[in-house]
Amino acid sequence: MSVPDLRAQVRGSRAQALWLATLGFFGGFAGVSIFGPLVPKFTDLIGLSPFAAGMLAAIPSLTGSLLRIPFGAAVDRMGGKKPFLTLLVAANLGVVGLLVLLGTSYPDGMAGSYPLLLVLGALIGCGIATFSVGIGQVSYWYPRSQQGGALGTYAGLGNTSPGLSSMLLPLAVGGIGMLGAYSVWFAILLALTLAYLLLIKDAPVFQLRARGVEVPQATLAELGGGETAPGMGAWEGLKHAARIPATWVLTFFYFLSFGGFLAFTSWLPTFWHAMYGSELRTAGLLTASFSLLSALIRVPGGILSDRVSIRFALAGNFVLMLLGTVVLAFSGSFVLSLIATMAVGAGMGLQNAIVFKLLPRYIPDAVGGASGWIGGLGALGGFVIPPVMGIVTGAVGGAVGYARGFLPFAVLVAVALPVVALLHRWDHRAED
């Protein structure tokens, strides 16, 4: 069958797939932001212990991180639509359950609801796991020469969700009440889910395989997709990716860039309040600024990764993160600390874009499996790093301890710098 005949069978386009995946991820990723503000209220009403409250706050992020592994791998077997939609539906169910609970039991009938809250938090966290699915989905739609910009746009705009939600949700609650604000958010999430369901199309390679048509990999780009074709199923993709050392190097890099982003987002409000006496609202706005900058800079970062030597960009971003973190750890100036925070956020956002630009180069036969490992385990940095920072803070003591708490992260970034050289030794295909 000729290329024009095959192209006529392909539905959808790269741009359509990119924007629908971005909107879907934007909606799903807001789960942490909409669930987290309720945890202190539930803690007071139910009388939760600090450990139980911590588990409740962490459950959406925890499930959202771990589920990235199997669902990201599933893209190699069935394309992105089914796993992405499954996660969005689960997130919708979680929000519906939360609305029912708020409407029927809040605040006086919450006794004994802790197990239910854990289940609802876990369901809402499913929306966060859409990230690794979208990475594979977009990668299979775009040729390698354009993947940096596409993935940067997807991850960058999608990652603005927590920052925007953190700023807008309190305003909505103040204006129309808690139940009203969460009902509006559910309507938005449902609309995004329906748009994804009705309009998204899998990449050409999956569309043609569903019709029993196999085409040469070199032909895929002419059909409107990327050159990459999955060579194995989900479990095989995970095993294949796990055998490639570069998978674990990129996981470590993402552990620092995105896991560090999550860790700083949770640490900074307390830092600004304890170190400089900022009001909690001001500390929240400062943290939201960090979050939005780190997210939005992924868009130009992804575009630049298609044009700038990866060898120098990887190291340069780590240097920016290292210098900013060291300044934060020892500065006593509010302005200097703010500048340092923005430098760290910029370095993290740029590095996030590059990590997934490199993924299809190193693991072209199992993009979904690799994105699952990297996205899932890398995001766990958001859980591992803050307790370590807290140990240092407690050891130092006083307000300055919250600044010195950044030092463990600086050490990890310093360790990553020589690993950049190892990455390029293992695979010269990553060099520009």
C-alpha positions as CSV (number, residue, x, y, z in Angstrom):
1,M,0.0,0.0,0.0
2,S,1.4,3.4,-1.0
3,V,2.2,6.1,1.5
4,P,-0.7,8.4,0.4
5,D,-3.1,5.5,0.9
6,L,-1.8,4.8,4.3
7,R,-1.8,8.5,5.3
8,A,-5.5,8.6,4.3
9,Q,-6.2,6.0,7.0
10,V,-4.6,8.0,9.8
11,R,-6.8,10.2,11.9
12,G,-5.8,13.2,14.0
13,S,-2.6,15.2,13.9
14,R,0.5,15.9,16.0
15,A,-0.7,19.3,17.2
16,Q,-4.1,17.9,18.1
17,A,-2.5,15.0,20.1
18,L,-0.1,17.4,21.8
19,W,-2.8,19.9,23.0
20,L,-5.3,17.3,24.1
21,A,-2.6,15.4,26.1
22,T,-1.5,18.7,27.7
23,L,-5.0,19.6,28.7
24,G,-5.7,16.2,30.1
25,F,-2.4,16.2,32.1
26,F,-3.2,19.8,33.3
27,G,-6.5,18.6,34.7
28,G,-5.2,15.4,36.2
29,F,-2.2,17.1,37.9
30,A,-4.4,19.5,39.8
31,G,-5.3,16.6,42.1
32,V,-2.6,17.3,44.6
33,S,-3.5,21.0,44.8
34,I,-7.2,20.4,45.3
35,F,-6.9,17.6,47.9
36,G,-4.0,19.0,49.9
37,P,-5.8,22.1,51.3
38,L,-8.5,19.9,52.8
39,V,-6.1,17.8,54.8
40,P,-5.6,20.2,57.7
41,K,-9.4,20.6,58.0
42,F,-9.9,16.8,58.0
43,T,-7.1,16.5,60.5
44,D,-8.8,18.8,63.0
45,L,-12.3,17.3,62.5
46,I,-11.2,13.7,62.8
47,G,-8.4,14.2,65.2
48,L,-5.7,12.6,63.1
49,S,-2.2,12.0,64.4
50,P,0.7,13.7,62.6
51,F,1.6,10.4,60.8
52,A,-2.0,9.8,59.7
53,A,-2.3,13.4,58.4
54,G,1.0,13.0,56.6
55,M,-0.2,9.8,54.9
56,L,-3.4,11.5,53.9
57,A,-1.5,14.5,52.4
58,A,1.0,12.2,50.6
59,I,-1.4,9.6,49.2
60,P,-2.3,11.4,45.9
61,S,1.3,12.1,45.0
62,L,2.4,8.7,46.1
63,T,-0.1,6.8,43.9
64,G,0.3,9.3,41.1
65,S,4.0,8.6,41.1
66,L,4.0,4.8,41.4
67,L,1.2,4.4,38.8
68,R,3.3,6.2,36.2
69,I,5.4,3.0,35.9
70,P,2.8,0.5,34.7
71,F,0.6,3.0,32.9
72,G,3.5,4.6,31.1
73,A,4.7,1.2,30.0
74,A,1.2,0.3,28.7
75,V,1.6,2.9,26.0
76,D,4.1,0.6,24.2
77,R,1.4,-2.0,23.9
78,M,-1.9,-0.2,23.3
79,G,-1.1,3.5,22.6
80,G,-1.8,6.4,24.9
81,K,-5.6,6.8,24.7
82,K,-6.8,3.9,26.8
83,P,-4.3,4.2,29.7
84,F,-4.6,8.0,29.8
85,L,-8.4,7.8,29.8
86,T,-8.5,5.1,32.5
87,L,-6.5,7.4,34.8
88,L,-8.7,10.4,34.1
89,V,-11.8,8.5,34.8
90,A,-10.4,7.3,38.1
91,A,-9.6,10.9,39.0
92,N,-13.1,12.0,38.2
93,L,-14.5,9.2,40.4
94,G,-12.3,10.4,43.3
95,V,-13.5,14.0,42.9
96,V,-17.1,12.9,42.7
97,G,-16.7,10.9,45.9
98,L,-15.0,13.9,47.6
99,L,-18.0,16.2,46.5
100,V,-20.5,13.7,47.9
101,L,-18.5,13.5,51.2
102,L,-18.3,17.3,51.4
103,G,-22.0,17.7,50.6
104,T,-23.4,15.1,53.0
105,S,-20.9,14.7,55.9
106,Y,-18.7,17.8,56.2
107,P,-18.1,19.1,58.8
108,D,-20.1,17.3,61.5
109,G,-20.3,13.8,60.1
110,M,-16.7,13.0,59.3
111,A,-16.1,10.5,62.1
112,G,-14.7,7.2,60.8
113,S,-14.2,8.6,57.3
114,Y,-10.4,8.3,57.3
115,P,-10.2,5.0,55.2
116,L,-12.6,6.5,52.7
117,L,-10.5,9.7,52.5
118,L,-7.4,7.6,51.7
119,V,-9.3,5.8,48.9
120,L,-10.5,9.1,47.5
121,G,-7.0,10.6,47.7
122,A,-5.6,7.6,45.9
123,L,-8.2,7.9,43.1
124,I,-7.6,11.6,42.7
125,G,-3.8,10.9,42.5
126,C,-4.4,8.8,39.4
127,G,-4.7,12.0,37.4
128,I,-1.0,12.8,38.2
129,A,0.0,9.5,36.6
130,T,-1.2,10.7,33.2
131,F,2.2,12.4,32.9
132,S,4.2,9.3,31.8
133,V,1.4,8.2,29.5
134,G,1.4,11.6,27.8
135,I,5.2,11.5,27.4
136,G,4.9,8.2,25.4
137,Q,1.9,9.4,23.5
138,V,3.5,12.6,22.3
139,S,6.8,10.9,21.6
140,Y,5.2,8.5,19.2
141,W,3.5,11.3,17.4
142,Y,6.5,13.5,16.9
143,P,9.8,13.0,15.0
144,R,12.9,13.2,17.1
145,S,14.0,16.5,15.7
146,Q,10.8,18.1,17.1
147,Q,10.3,16.1,20.3
148,G,12.1,18.5,22.5
149,G,9.7,21.4,21.8
150,A,6.7,19.1,21.9
151,L,7.5,17.4,25.2
152,G,8.6,20.8,26.7
153,T,5.2,22.3,25.8
154,Y,3.3,19.2,27.1
155,A,5.1,19.0,30.4
156,G,5.7,22.8,30.9
157,L,2.1,23.9,30.4
158,G,0.7,20.8,32.1
159,N,2.9,21.4,35.2
160,T,1.4,24.9,35.7
161,S,-1.7,23.2,37.1
162,P,-0.5,23.0,40.8
163,G,0.7,26.6,40.8
164,L,-2.4,28.1,39.3
165,S,-4.7,25.9,41.4
166,S,-2.8,27.0,44.6
167,M,-3.5,30.6,43.7
168,L,-7.1,30.3,42.4
169,L,-8.6,27.7,44.7
170,P,-8.5,29.9,47.9
171,L,-10.1,32.7,46.0
172,A,-12.9,30.5,44.7
173,V,-13.5,29.0,48.2
174,G,-13.8,32.5,49.6
175,G,-16.2,33.6,46.9
176,I,-18.6,30.6,46.4
177,G,-17.8,28.3,49.3
178,M,-15.9,25.1,49.5
179,L,-18.5,22.9,47.9
180,G,-19.1,25.4,45.1
181,A,-15.4,25.8,44.4
182,Y,-14.8,22.0,44.2
183,S,-17.9,21.6,42.1
184,V,-16.5,24.1,39.6
185,W,-13.2,22.2,39.5
186,F,-15.0,18.9,38.9
187,A,-16.9,20.5,36.0
188,I,-13.6,21.6,34.5
189,L,-12.0,18.2,34.9
190,L,-15.0,16.4,33.5
191,A,-15.0,18.7,30.4
192,L,-11.3,18.0,29.8
193,T,-11.9,14.3,30.2
194,L,-14.7,14.3,27.7
195,A,-12.7,16.4,25.2
196,Y,-9.9,13.9,25.5
197,L,-12.2,11.0,25.0
198,L,-14.0,12.4,21.9
199,L,-11.0,13.9,20.1
200,I,-7.7,12.2,20.9
201,K,-6.2,9.7,18.4
202,D,-3.3,7.4,19.0
203,A,-0.1,7.8,16.9
204,P,-0.2,6.4,13.4
205,V,1.8,3.3,14.3
206,F,-1.0,2.2,16.7
207,Q,-3.8,3.2,14.4
208,L,-2.4,1.1,11.6
209,R,-1.5,-1.8,13.8
210,A,-5.1,-1.9,15.0
211,R,-6.1,-2.5,11.4
212,G,-3.5,-5.2,11.0
213,V,-1.2,-3.0,8.9
214,E,2.6,-3.0,9.7
215,V,4.7,-0.4,8.0
216,P,8.4,0.2,7.9
217,Q,9.7,2.3,10.7
218,A,11.2,4.8,8.2
219,T,7.8,5.4,6.8
220,L,6.1,6.5,10.0
221,A,7.2,10.1,9.8
222,E,5.7,10.4,6.3
223,L,2.4,9.3,7.8
224,G,2.4,12.2,10.3
225,G,3.9,10.4,13.3
226,G,7.4,10.0,14.7
227,E,10.1,7.6,13.6
228,T,9.9,5.6,16.8
229,A,7.9,2.3,16.8
230,P,7.3,0.2,19.9
231,G,9.0,-3.2,19.6
232,M,7.5,-4.9,22.7
233,G,4.6,-5.0,25.2
234,A,4.3,-3.2,28.5
235,W,6.1,-5.7,30.7
236,E,8.7,-6.4,28.1
237,G,9.2,-2.7,27.7
238,L,9.8,-2.2,31.4
239,K,12.3,-5.0,31.5
240,H,14.1,-3.8,28.3
241,A,14.3,-0.2,29.7
242,A,15.6,-1.5,33.0
243,R,18.5,-3.3,31.3
244,I,19.8,0.0,29.8
245,P,22.0,1.9,32.2
246,A,20.9,5.3,30.7
247,T,17.4,4.6,32.0
248,W,18.7,4.8,35.6
249,V,20.9,7.8,34.9
250,L,17.9,9.7,33.5
251,T,15.8,8.5,36.5
252,F,18.5,10.0,38.8
253,F,18.5,13.2,36.8
254,Y,14.7,13.4,37.0
255,F,14.8,12.5,40.7
256,L,16.7,15.7,41.2
257,S,14.9,18.0,38.7
258,F,11.3,17.0,39.1
259,G,11.5,15.3,42.5
260,G,13.5,18.3,43.6
261,F,10.8,20.6,42.2
262,L,8.2,18.7,44.3
263,A,10.4,18.8,47.4
264,F,11.1,22.6,47.1
265,T,7.4,23.2,46.5
266,S,6.6,21.6,49.8
267,W,9.6,23.0,51.7
268,L,9.6,26.6,50.5
269,P,6.4,27.8,52.3
270,T,7.9,26.8,55.7
271,F,11.3,28.2,54.7
272,W,10.0,31.7,53.8
273,H,7.9,31.8,57.0
274,A,10.6,30.5,59.4
275,M,13.6,32.2,57.9
276,Y,12.2,35.6,56.9
277,G,9.0,35.8,58.9
278,S,6.8,35.9,55.7
279,E,3.1,35.6,56.3
280,L,1.7,32.2,55.2
281,R,-0.2,33.8,52.3
282,T,2.9,35.6,51.1
283,A,5.0,32.4,51.5
284,G,2.4,30.6,49.4
285,L,2.6,33.2,46.6
286,L,6.4,33.1,46.6
287,T,6.2,29.3,46.3
288,A,3.6,29.5,43.5
289,S,6.0,31.9,41.6
290,F,8.7,29.3,41.9
291,S,6.3,26.5,40.7
292,L,5.0,28.5,37.7
293,L,8.5,29.6,36.6
294,S,9.8,26.0,36.8
295,A,6.9,24.8,34.8
296,L,6.7,27.4,32.1
297,I,10.4,27.5,31.4
298,R,10.1,23.9,30.2
299,V,8.4,25.1,27.1
300,P,11.4,27.2,25.7
301,G,13.7,24.7,27.4
302,G,12.2,21.9,25.2
303,I,12.5,24.0,22.1
304,L,16.1,24.9,22.9
305,S,16.9,21.3,23.5
306,D,16.2,20.7,19.8
307,R,18.9,23.2,18.9
308,V,21.5,23.4,21.7
309,S,24.1,20.7,22.5
310,I,22.7,18.4,25.2
311,R,26.2,17.8,26.5
312,F,26.6,21.4,27.7
313,A,22.9,22.0,28.6
314,L,22.8,19.0,31.1
315,A,25.8,20.2,33.0
316,G,24.9,23.8,32.8
317,N,21.5,23.3,34.3
318,F,22.9,21.3,37.2
319,V,25.5,24.0,37.8
320,L,22.6,26.6,37.9
321,M,20.7,24.4,40.4
322,L,23.8,23.8,42.5
323,L,24.8,27.5,42.8
324,G,21.2,28.6,43.6
325,T,20.9,25.9,46.3
326,V,24.2,26.9,47.9
327,V,23.2,30.5,48.0
328,L,19.8,29.6,49.6
329,A,21.6,27.6,52.2
330,F,23.9,30.4,53.3
331,S,22.2,33.7,52.4
332,G,20.6,35.9,55.0
333,S,19.1,38.3,52.4
334,F,15.5,37.9,51.4
335,V,16.1,39.4,47.9
336,L,19.2,37.2,47.3
337,S,17.3,34.1,48.5
338,L,14.4,34.9,46.2
339,I,16.8,35.3,43.2
340,A,18.4,32.0,44.1
341,T,15.1,30.3,44.3
342,M,14.2,31.4,40.8
343,A,17.6,30.2,39.6
344,V,17.0,26.8,41.0
345,G,13.4,26.7,39.6
346,A,14.8,27.7,36.1
347,G,17.5,25.0,36.3
348,M,15.0,22.4,37.3
349,G,12.5,23.3,34.6
350,L,15.1,23.3,31.9
351,Q,16.5,20.0,33.1
352,N,13.1,18.4,33.1
353,A,12.7,19.2,29.5
354,I,16.0,17.7,28.5
355,V,15.5,14.5,30.3
356,F,12.5,13.5,28.2
357,K,14.1,14.8,25.1
358,L,16.9,12.2,25.7
359,L,14.5,9.4,26.5
360,P,13.6,8.3,22.9
361,R,17.3,8.5,21.9
362,Y,18.4,6.1,24.5
363,I,15.4,3.7,24.6
364,P,13.8,4.0,21.2
365,D,12.1,0.6,21.4
366,A,10.4,1.1,24.8
367,V,9.6,4.8,25.2
368,G,6.6,4.0,27.4
369,G,8.4,1.6,29.7
370,A,11.3,4.1,30.1
371,S,9.0,7.0,30.7
372,G,7.2,4.9,33.4
373,W,10.5,4.2,35.3
374,I,11.8,7.8,34.9
375,G,8.5,9.5,35.6
376,G,7.5,7.2,38.5
377,L,10.7,6.7,40.4
378,G,12.0,10.2,39.6
379,A,8.9,11.8,41.1
380,L,9.6,9.9,44.4
381,G,12.3,12.5,45.0
382,G,9.4,14.7,46.3
383,F,9.0,12.2,49.2
384,V,12.6,11.3,49.8
385,I,14.3,14.7,49.8
386,P,12.1,16.7,52.3
387,P,12.7,14.3,55.3
388,V,16.4,14.5,54.7
389,M,16.2,18.3,54.6
390,G,14.2,18.1,57.8
391,I,16.9,16.1,59.5
392,V,19.5,18.7,58.7
393,T,17.2,21.5,59.8
394,G,16.6,19.8,63.1
395,A,20.3,19.2,63.7
396,V,21.2,22.8,63.0
397,G,18.3,24.3,64.9
398,G,16.7,27.7,64.8
399,A,15.5,29.7,61.8
400,V,18.8,29.3,60.0
401,G,18.3,25.5,60.1
402,Y,15.6,25.9,57.4
403,A,18.2,27.4,55.1
404,R,20.9,24.8,55.9
405,G,18.3,22.2,55.1
406,F,18.9,22.8,51.4
407,L,22.5,21.4,51.7
408,P,21.6,17.7,51.2
409,F,20.0,18.6,47.9
410,A,23.1,20.6,46.9
411,V,25.3,17.5,47.6
412,L,23.1,15.3,45.4
413,V,23.3,17.8,42.5
414,A,27.1,17.9,42.9
415,V,27.1,14.1,42.6
416,A,25.1,14.3,39.4
417,L,27.7,16.5,37.5
418,P,30.2,13.8,36.8
419,V,27.4,11.4,35.9
420,V,26.6,13.6,33.0
421,A,30.0,12.6,31.5
422,L,29.2,8.9,32.0
423,L,25.9,9.3,30.1
424,H,27.7,10.5,27.0
425,R,30.3,7.8,27.2
426,W,27.7,5.1,27.2
427,D,25.8,6.3,24.1
428,H,27.2,8.7,21.6
429,R,23.8,9.0,20.0
430,A,22.9,11.5,22.7
431,E,25.6,13.9,21.4
432,D,24.5,16.7,19.1
